[in-house]
Amino acid sequence: MQRRPLLKLAALWPLGAAAGTPLPLVYPRHQALDDPQQGYVTALLQQALARSGQAYALRRSELRMVQTRAMQEIAMASGSVDIVWAMTSRARETQLLPVRIPIDRGLIGWRVALIHARQPQLLRGVRSIAALARLSAGQMRDWPDSAILQANGLRLDTSSTYEGLFQQLAAGRIDYFPRSVIEAQSELASHAQLPLALDTHLVIRYPAALYFFVGKHRPELARHIETGLETMLADGSFAQLFQRHFGRLAEALQLSRRYVLELANPDLPEETPLVRKALWYRPKHY
């Protein structure tokens, strides 16, 4: 197997500090009041950094940031944030340096829908993109998912705020809000005051990956993270952590009973390691 170019590039850079000297590493404070991914992702990052050969002091940014803002700050090397986890796209891999190990095992591309509680059967008969296109989906303007859904011919209403999408759904201004299987249940619970429900009939699936991204001026940081993640893949700790957080998702969401609607992702970079089958999630009976 060809050695990943990230390791080749970063091997030319010095470590920058002694392994025992912690370097500050700031990640963005999410717009969501209760980010359902954060516990898993920060635990994964902490464990990877502990295996990286360099000590880091991980902390959250003072300000809340949307993904676009966080990525701009990293690209500008402003010092306000050093790392972000986000779904990959061609534009994002041009702007920043990705660590091409899908930390979500591709679950970000497995989507179930939040819907209005008064319409529990809204998606029951959907068996085609054309049928789904009759309804309006909600997404954030700066999420790659927006471009993916539109490229597949789906109707979309976008918002500049994350919380605004839940309000739009509750008010009936959008018909459904596709969320990754990682996020859907916890987001529904954290918005229990709104008249929302989780659809039980459909899975929307497209190839996608959630990566750690750092600035292109920090190849040594990318190398340390990749080294730690590869070590975790080899010793089984990556799989154990993933299983602990997400192992019951397929059963809880009854993925095997849902109709799977496959979408294309024309914005997926060619360098995505789809051939490494062990990196990707597949539910039983799929």
Secondary structure, DSSP 4 states (H G I P E B T S, - for coil): -PPPHHHHHHTTS--SS-TTSPEEEEEEEPSSTT-TTHHHHHHHHHHHHHTTTS-EEEEEEEEE--HHHHHHHHHTT-SS--EEEEE--HHHHHHSEEE-S-TTTTGGGEEEEEEETT-TTTTTT--SHHHHTTSEEEEETTSHHHHHHHHTT-EEEEESSHHHHHHHHHTTSSSEEEEETTTHHHHHHHTTTSSEEE-SSEEEE----EEEEE-TT-HHHHHHHHHHHHHHHHHTHHHHHHHHHHTTHHHHHTGGGSEEEE---TT--TTS-TT-GGGS---TT-
